[in-house]
Amino acid sequence: MLYEIDTIYCSRCQRYVTVFDAENEEFSTKEIICTDCGKILMVIRSSFQSKHDSQFLLESLKKHILQENVKTGKNLKMKKFFSTSGAL
């Protein structure tokens, strides 16, 4: 059964936000990403992908997600800083 994901809670934004999905070809995954801050909120992999992808490493995926979330968090903080200081 397939479910349509419309909103999901983002711990960075501290509220329910709309989401979009993006393919990650490096890990054969689909990522559900916050539209406001860009944080990766959920990673979807089919059982077929898990069985047949010998290159998949869970630790590598965790490291990638952490790096992307830190990077988008820093970008979001800079945008907020510049928008509140009037520099943009």
C-alpha positions in Angstrom: 0.0 0.0 0.0 1.3 3.5 -0.9 0.7 6.5 1.2 0.9 10.1 0.0 3.0 12.2 2.4 1.8 15.8 2.5 3.2 17.2 5.7 5.7 15.9 8.2 7.2 17.3 11.5 10.6 18.9 11.0 12.7 19.1 14.2 14.7 22.0 12.8 11.6 24.2 11.9 9.8 23.0 15.0 6.5 22.5 13.1 4.7 20.5 10.5 5.9 21.5 7.0 5.2 20.4 3.4 7.8 18.1 1.9 9.2 17.1 -1.4 11.1 14.0 -2.4 14.4 13.7 -4.2 16.2 10.8 -5.7 19.7 10.0 -4.4 21.3 7.9 -7.1 24.5 7.4 -5.1 22.5 5.3 -2.5 19.5 4.3 -4.6 17.2 6.0 -2.2 14.3 8.5 -2.2 14.7 11.2 0.4 11.8 13.2 1.9 13.1 16.7 2.4 11.6 19.7 4.3 10.6 22.5 1.8 11.5 25.3 4.3 15.0 24.3 5.6 16.1 21.4 3.3 16.6 18.9 6.1 16.4 15.2 5.1 13.5 14.0 7.2 13.0 10.4 5.9 14.8 8.0 3.6 12.9 5.4 1.6 14.4 2.3 0.2 12.5 -0.6 -1.2 13.3 -4.2 -0.1 14.3 -4.9 -3.7 16.9 -2.1 -3.6 18.2 -3.3 -0.3 18.6 -6.9 -1.5 20.2 -6.1 -4.9 22.4 -3.2 -4.1 25.7 -4.6 -3.0 27.3 -1.1 -2.8 24.9 0.1 -0.2 26.4 0.9 3.2 24.2 2.1 6.0 27.0 4.0 7.7 27.8 5.9 4.5 24.2 6.9 4.1 24.0 8.1 7.7 27.1 10.2 7.2 25.7 11.7 4.0 22.4 12.6 5.7 24.3 14.2 8.6 26.5 16.2 6.3 23.6 17.4 4.2 21.5 18.4 7.3 24.4 20.3 8.8 25.1 22.1 5.5 21.5 23.1 5.0 21.2 24.2 8.7 24.2 26.5 8.3 22.7 28.0 5.1 19.4 28.6 6.8 21.0 30.3 9.7 23.0 32.6 7.4 19.8 33.5 5.4 18.0 34.4 8.7 21.0 36.4 9.8 21.2 38.4 6.6 17.4 38.9 6.3 17.2 40.2 9.9 20.2 42.5 9.6 19.0 44.0 6.4 22.1 43.0 4.4 20.1 41.3 1.6 
